[in-house]
Amino acid sequence: MRRSAVATLVLVVLVIAAAAYQYFRPLPSLQMKTLQPTSYKVPGKLKINWPSQGSAAVAVQGVGVMGSSNGNQVMPLASVAKMMTAYLTLKNHPLGIGATGPTITITAADVATYNSDNAQGDSVAPVALGEKITERQLLEALLLPSGDNIATLLAQWNAGSVSKFVAEMNQTAKQLGMNRTHYADPAGVNTATVGSALDQIKLAEIDMTNPAFASIVSKPQVTLPYGPTQYNTDYVLGHSGIIGIKTGSMPQAGGNFVFATQPKINGKPVLIIGAVLGQQGLSILTDALNAGVSVAQQAQANLQQVSVLQSGAKAAAITAPWGQNADVMTTKGVSFIGWPGMVVKETVKATAPKGPTLAANTAVGHLVVSAGSQTADVPLRSAGVIKTPTWKWKLQR
């Protein structure tokens, strides 16, 4: 009997010890599960009637590509290539707002290039031997009347030779991710100078961030030191909000037009960049310009202020192993400039609170929502309470 009593006592002590251990041992951590998708598209469908020929693309600066038609198709660029010539000139010789830059003296070789290009029927800007012309004026002659001879002059001034400058053009294109663009000359006369519409809007977006470039391509005309007034080949400038950028046309390429327009959405200016390449018709340049205006108008019509995140949206859930849970909610809404089909990305950066309990309205991190360069950081807070588990759960776990 004594042995049995001792065994019973030992068993009771072990049970009590086990129960005490179960009851008092540390509780497991709370767990968090995010519920928001990593990305989604703004509801609706982009409505743009693209040109029936060639290729086209349109983007919103800093946000992304709205859409394209044959956007990666490689086509001759013609004078659209001069966007890169201007880009490298301004990179090598920056111009401040209102600055004119260095003065270049026109040489006999420059005059010979002008005469040769003019005899071949190329687009040219007149020059005279000994003429003094500034960098800004050269860029105006390059981009407005689209002087092929000026492209050659700038190539030699920048790199010492045309071949070295063309090599720099191609190296820069690669650096900018223009993987479907190849330059064979600085003017675009060579039909081996080719690229895609999507590549050209990449470069145009960068060009338009330069105040000197943007101010030049917005001019309808310019008076240079020698010759008559020179007019911008972009003669739809000002129509449908067009503020630039560059035309290009020749029989082998068709009509090309890279354009920029800047509407206001809820009072905020938004820069739209587009390109149409390879337009064919009775007047290839007119066809390209008209196609560009049409795409610009439709792109503007698709832009809107888009609600991309609601305040009080469920972003995550915090759960406890004993069955209690609390939702994690966004604390503010977010709106972006956007369009139907625009991709919005969401990333929840939050961790479950340390410890086994959770108070209401506890800060548990944030949610980052983005579309292109548009980004918002939204604090997250708990919308419920998690208490310690019951004694029964502690004993039975």
Secondary structure, DSSP 8 states (H G I E B T S, - for coil): -HHHHHHHHHHHHHHHHHHHHHHHS-----EEEE-S-SEEE-SS-------SSSEEEEEETTTEEEEEESTT--EE-GGGGHHHHHHHHHHHS---TT----EEE--HHHHHHHHHHHHTT-------TT-EEEHHHHHHHHHSS--HHHHHHHHHHHHSSHHHHHHHHHHHHHHTT-TT-B-SSSSS-STT-EE-HHHHHHHHHHHTTSHHHHHHHT-SEE--SSSS-EE-S-TTTTGGGEEEEEEEEETTTEEEEEEEE--EETTEE--EEEEEEEE-SSSHHHHHHHHHHHHHHHHHHH-EEEEEE-TT-EEEEEE-TTS-EEEEEESS-EEEEE-TT-EEEEEEEE---SSS-B-TT-EEEEEEEEETTEEEEEEEEE-S-B----HHHHHH-
